[in-house]
C-alpha cells in the first residue's frame, strides 16, 4: 500500500502503521477493505486522511511536534511517500539534535 504523509506542524506527533488493508493512525485502526476493489472513497471529517482514498493508496494528515523539528523540512513528496504492506512507518521529519549532557 502506498502511504503519503501530509506533514503539518503541531504540538503532537502522529504514528502510522499498516497491517494489510488496515491503517492505524495514533492507535485507531481504519479498515480500508470497506472500499470496493478498484473503487475509491472520500474520508469522513473525523478521519486523519486527506483526499481520495483507495485500497492501495491513502494520504494521512501527519502532525509533527514543531518544537522538536528543524525549521526547514524536506519539500520533495518522495520523502513522505512509503510503500508498506506491514509495519510502522518511519518518521520523515528532520528533528533537532537532542541535548546530550556533559559527562564531566
N, C-alpha and C positions, 0 to 999 in steps of 0.2 A: 504494500500500500504506500502511496506517495503522501507524505505529510508535509505540508508547508506551514511554517510558523510565521505569523504576522506579529512582529515584536512591537510592544507598547511599554514605555517606561511607566512604572507604577511603584508601589511600596510593598509589593509581594512578588514571589517567584512562582511561575507555573511549572507543573510537572506533567509530562505527557508520556504515556506508554501505549503499546499496541500488543494485542494478542489476537491474531487472525483478523476478524471483522469488528473487533471491539477496541475502541479507542478510549483510554481512560485519561481524563484531564482532572488534575487535582483530586484524585481519588474517586471520581464519579465516572462509572463506565457508560459509554454510549455505544449501543449495538447497531452497527451500520448494515447488518443483514436485513433490516426492515426496508432498506432501499432496494427496489427491484433490480435484478441483474440487468445491466445496460441502461438503467434509469438514473435519475438524479433527484435531488431534494434540496429544499432550502431550510436552513436551520431555524429553529424557534428562537425567539428573542432571549430566552433564558439559557441558551446553549452557548458554549465557548467557541463556536465555529463561525466562519465568515465566508459568504459567497456560496456558490453551488457546490453541493456535496455529491459524491458518488461512492460506490463501494470501494473504489480503487484510489480515490483522491479526496482529501479534505484539507481545508486551511483552518488552522487553530489560532485564535487570538492568544498570543503568547506574552503575558505580562511578566516583566522582569523588574527586580528591585533596582531602581535608578541610583540608589545610594551606594551600591556595591559595583556598579557598572562603570566602565570607562565612558567618557563623554562621546567619543567617536566610535560608532558601531559599524560593522560591515554593511554595505549597501547592495551587494550582489545577492540576488534571490537564491542563488545556488548555496549560499552559506546557511540558509534557513530551510532547505528542501532535503527531505530524508526519504529513502526507500526502505521501509521497515515492515517485516511480517510479524516480528515478535521482539519485545524488549522495551527498555526505557530509551527515549530519545535523549541525545546529548544536549547539554546547554550550549547554544551557539553564541551566547553573549560574551563579549570581551569584558573581563572583570578587572577591577583594580587589584593590584597586588595586596596580599594580606600582610598586615604588620607582623613582623617576627620579633619577639622580644630579644634583647641582647642577652647573651649567655655569659655575662661577666662574672 
